[in-house]
Amino acid sequence: MLPEVLKSTIADIGEYYLVRNLPVHELVTQEFIDAFVKKGSCYALTYKTKIDQDNTAALLPNGKLILSVDKDTYEELGLQGRPSQYSGKKVMRYIITIDLTDAGFHPESKKYNRVLWALREKKPLEFDFLLAWYNTGAEGSTLMSYFSKNQIQALKPKITFSTLRDLQCPVLKSNDLQGKPEESCSTEELFEWLGAVLNEVSLDNKSSSFLSTYCCPEPNTVVEKAFLCTITGFIIPEKIIQLLEQLCCYFGEPKLAYWLTLTVHGFADSPVSWREVEHGFHKGGENLYNFVIFRNLDYWLQMAVVAHDDCPP
């Protein structure tokens, strides 16, 4: 059974907001910057936009607003940017970065007023946005009250629990990343096995199966009962850290489990993946990382991206 404190952490993963038809210029006003950007970690991501086809935007917790726009929009905005590194020989997409915390970005500055004018009058951009804000108890506005004049909806992540019975699991040793024949499996074998389990792929390698011939790597062991929890939504890093800490505490008392994993998938159509690294879609837009935490609190960290991404830092 899962400890109650872990269940509580999962249930309290936090809500986020969907704001419809929000003009981008509202995210660069001094009022918004003072209320949210400078008083915590504010996150925003355009909703249901396609990074390889549409204009997209993201507000990062470091206060940088990233715009990924097509060539026509870029020329109409007239703001300084750079060609997308995934454009090819003929540049059709540009990346604009606006640092909302820059000391020179204030209502009396030319830069501030040019950005506001470009986004509000010259080429107004409007999107549905996912928004979340994390602060350490500072009093002030909430996103719900600040955007009360907009069409805003509070959302909670979708949480599902399932029990996997008689599951074949690879044998792992925390100090053997490469694995050893007949002793332990490698990090790559674990990563592939996780993908199969999360996608409900059979591990039997039956000759009658036309879908998959995959089988659990060896050596392996059969676990009578394994828990799988999936949380889907706009989940901020601070909440993931809290969850990771509770997973480490799971081994504070004797357990039969030798290891557990926490896998985090980034949005496929986000304009950034790691920190401020530009993200491309290519064939799937995957960007993810996976923690493997062992009973002795050693851990592995695996990070993966598609071809249209720089390697994670």
Buried (B, 14 or more C-beta within 10 A) or exposed (E): EEBEEBBEBBEEBBBBBBBBEBBBBBBBBBEBBEBBBBBBBBBBBBBEBEBBEBBBBBBBBEBBBBBBBBBEBBEBBEBEBEBBBBBEEEEEBBBBBBBBEEEEBEEEEEBBEBBBEBBBEEBEBBBBBBBBBBBEEEEEBBBBEBBEEBEBEEEEBEBEEEEBEEBBBBBBBBEBEEBEEEEBBBBEBBBBBBBBBEEEBEBBEEEEEEEBEBBBBEBBEEBEEBEEBEBEBBBBEBBBEBBBEBBBBBBEEEEEBBBBBBBBBBBBBBBBBBEBBBBBBBEEBBBBBBBBBBBEEEBBEBBBBBEBBEEBE
